[in-house]
Amino acid sequence: MTKLPAPALMLGSVLSIQFGQAIGKQLSGTVGAPGVVALRLGPAAVLLLLLHRPSLPRSRREAVLVLGFGTAIAGMNLIHPALTLLPLGQACALQLLGPVTLALLTSRRLRDAGCAVLAGGGVWLFHAPHGARFPLGGVLLALASGACMAAYLLLSKKAGADGRGGGSLALAVAWAAVLTVPLGVMEQGTELLAPRVLLTGGAVAVLSAVLPYSLESAALRRLPTRTVGVLAGLEPASAGLAGALVLDEHLSAAQWAALACVGTASAGAVARPGARRGRDRDRGAPHLSEGARKRTGTGA
């Protein structure tokens, strides 16, 4: 997996997570949003812990980082209650404002800023209101999820600086499960143990958590945070595709035009001479220490 180009890893991640969320939105009709989150993060935590068998944090700093990382992952799951109020593409477009803002704030190149602005324009065009009104609660939940997504990108990159990679990710997802699974259990109880629910929940866990988190983990080792943020601009496109194929949520002509915007922005984010890529990677995280700039990374 690590031999694949980093942009290909990110593409696989965004396709996987959006199809997983589309299935999760269907499942929420049976077990509710808290139940979906429990079925997503609970099995994902178990699988990642078995896969990486991480050791416990060795210092207070590592422990704080894992807790912050996991809390950001838990916060990203606010997208699931948002999906009960908004179409998949609309919720994803609002969530993406977090990473796009991060890309703008961390950019030091005019070209990167232009890509971020283009991606942001695509987000707006993807679900331009045209007089339509959306529930304020759903909008706020999606925006809060986007803020947590920006924090996730920063913390996952920083977690990789410790050289623990998948171990930090596994511990963080386990902490996110501790924060969220009890809510789903309290609301749905034994409904979560129905065979069909468990099977569907397992698919959601793999598609929207285990696989995309692992792919982003590998991608973040080789891409600056702002570039990953712009590449995440592909998520509304994949959300639109997943919504159409899984949920029968069809797109307008303006929304398809938005896909061209985010696709162009994503291509522009990675179309740069190879000799300059290493220097751009260092510039992509000006807030981190010198040691952290030599790191690997982690990747919801």
N, C-alpha and C positions, 0 to 999 in steps of 0.2 A: 504493500500500500504506500509506503513512504517513497517508493521509486516513481510514483505517478507525479505529474506536475501539480504544484500546489493549487493553481486555479481549477484543475480537474477535481481535486479533493473537495474544494469548496462547492463546486457545481453538484457533485454527488451528495454533499451534505444538505444543500438547500432543497434539492428534489426529494430526498428522503424525508426530511423533517416536515415538508408541506403535505406530502401524501400521508404521512403518519398523522398529522393534525387533522386532515380531512376525515380519516377513519375515526379519530378521536371525537370529532364533532358529531359524527353519526352515533357513536357510543354514548355521548353525553345525554342523548334522549332517553337512555335506559338507566344510567347510573349517575347522571348529573356531572357538572364540571369538576367538583372535588373528587368524585369517584374516578374520573378519567385521569386526573393528575396522580392519584394514588396508584392506579394501575400502570401509569407511565413510569413514575419514578421508583416505585417499590421494586418491580422486577429489574429495572435498569440498574439500580444500585447493587442488587444481588449479583447480576451478571458481571458488572464491572469489577466488583470486589473479588469474585472468583477468577476473573481473567488476569487482573494485575496483582492480586494478593499484596496490597500496599502495607508498609509498616506505618505505625502511628507517627504523627509529627514529632520531630526531635527537639523542637524548640518552641518557645511561645510565639515567635514570629511565624513559623510554619503553621502552627495551630490557628492563629488569627487569619492567615491567608486562606487556609482551607475553609474556615467558617464563613469568611466573606465571600469566597468563591461559591460555596454551596448556597448561601443565602441569595446570591444573584441568580443562580439557577432556579431556585424556588420561586423567586420573584418573576422570572421570565414566564412561569406557568400561569401568570395572570391572563395570558392570552386565551386560556381555555374558557374561563367565565366570559371573556369578551366575545368569544365565538358563539356563545348562546344568544348574543344580542346583535352581532354584526355578521355580514358575509365573510367568508374566509379571506378573500383578497383584500377587503376593506380593513379588516383587523390587522392583517400582515403589513399592509402599507403604512398604517399608523405606527405599528411596532417598529418598522424600519427607520422611522425618524430618529430613534436613539442612535443607531450605528452611523447614520448619515451625518448627524450632528457631531459625533465623535470624529468622523473622517475630516470634517471641516476644521474642528478645533486642533487636530494634531497635524494638519498638513502644513508643509513649508514650501510646496511647489505650486505654482499657479495651475499647472496641468492637473494635479491631484484635486485641487479645490474645484476646478471646472468639472471634473468627473463627479465629485460629490454633489455639486449643484445640479448637474444633469440628472443624477440618480434621484435627488430630492424632487426635481420637477416631474420625473416619471412617477414617483410615489403620489404626488398630488394629482397628476393626470389620470393615474390608474383608477382612482375613485373620486374624481372631481365631483363635487356635490350636485351641481346643476339644479339647485333648489331643493334637493332631497334632504331630509332630516334624519339623523341617526341618533339612537339613544345616547344621552350624555354619559351614562354609566359605562356603556360599552367602549366609547371613545376614551374615557379616562383610564379604564383598565388596560386597553391596548397601548396607550401612551406610557403608563407605568411599566408595562412589560418591556417596552422599548428602552426605557431608562435602565432597567435591570439588564437588558441585553448589552447595552454599551458598557456597563460595569463588568459584565461577564467577559467581554472581549479583553478589557484591560487586565482583569484578574487572572484570566486563563493564560494570557501571555506572560504575566508575572509569575504564575505558578510554575511554568516551564523553566524559569530561570534557576530553579532549585535542582534541576536535573531529575526530578521525580516523575515528570510527564504524566503517564496514565495513572500512576499511583495517586497523585494529587487529585486528578479528575475523579477517580473512584471514590475517594474519601469525600470530595465535595458533593457528588451525587448522593452519597449515603446520607450526608447531613441534610441535603435538600429533601430527601425522603423522610427523614425524621421530622422535618418541619411540616410536611404536607400530607403524608399518608394518614396520620391520625384523623385529620379533617374528613377525608373520604370515608374512613371506616366509621366514624361517628354518624355520618349522614346516611350511608348505605348499608352498613353492617354486612350481613352474610350475602347480600345481593352481589357483592364483589367476587364471591366464590363460585358463582354459577359457571359451569364449564364453558358455555359460549362466551360469557363475559370475560373469563380468564384468558381464553384463546385470543379473542379480539384485543384485549388489553396487552397481551404479550406482543402482538404484532405492532401495536402503538408504541410500546416500550422500545422495541428494536428499531423501528423506522424513525421515530421522532426523538429518541434519546441516545441509545447505545451507538448506533451507526453514525448519526451526524456528529455527536460529540467527539467520537474517535477520529472521524475524518477532519473535523476542524482542529483537533489536537495536532494532527500531522501538518495541516496547512499553516497554522500559526507559527510553526517552527521556522518557516521560510518566507513568511510575508509580514510586512509591518501592519500594525493594528488598523491604520486608516485604510489600507488597501483591502483588508478583510471586510471592513465596514462597507466599502463601496461594492465589493463583490457580493455582499449580503443583499445588495439591490436586486439580485436575481430572485429573491424570495417572493416578491409580489407576482413575478411572472410564473414561477412554479406554483404559487398558491392559486393563481388564476387557472392554470392547467389542471391542478388537482381538484379545484372546485368544480370545473366543468366536467371532468371525467368521473369523479366520485360522488359529488353532491348535486350535479346538474345545475350549477350556478354559471350561467353563460356570460360572456364578455361583450361589451359594446365596441364599436370601431375605435372610439377614443381610448378605451382601455387597452386595446391591442397596440395602439400607437405608443402607449406608455411602456409596453414591453420593449419596444425598440429603444426607448430612452434608457431604460435601466440596462439593457443588453449592451448598448454602446458605451455607457459609463463603465460598466464592468470590464469590457474589452480595453478601454483606455487606461484603466487602472493598472493593467498588467503588461500592456504593450510598450515596453521600454527596453533600452539596450541592456543586455545581460551584464556588461561590465559595471553598470551603475546600480545594479539591483542591491548589491551588498551595502553600498552607502545609503541607499534609500531605506533599507531595513533599519539601519541605526537611527536615521532621522525620524522613523515612524513611531518611536517611543521616547520622546524627549523627556518625559516625566520619570523615566526609570534610571536606576544607577548604572554605572559603567559596566559592572559585572552582569547586570540583567540584560544588557544589550548583546551578550554573547550566548544567549540562552536558546533553549527549545521552547515549545509552547503547548498549550492545552486548549480544547474547545468545548444546545439547546437547544 
